[in-house]
Amino acid sequence: MCYNFPYKTNNKTESEKQMADPNKFKSVSVPIETYKKLNFLADGKFLDAQLTISKTIEALASRAAKKLGYKNGNGKS
């Protein structure tokens, strides 16, 4: 059986499995057309590596935030 990140498995039984720590991860919903674009970018088009959708979103957000001056949780004043 295969579980997608961010599920925690650690050899736990089915009833013991739980979602990722909500203090570290949040879910987002995107329109299907945006999801298709993210899949396209994740397939080595954005970076020279195949990424998961979550890593693609993370890379895009980091790049945009850096461009706008976001550093260590603080933006430009």
Beta strands, then each sheet from edge to edge (+ up, - down):
end
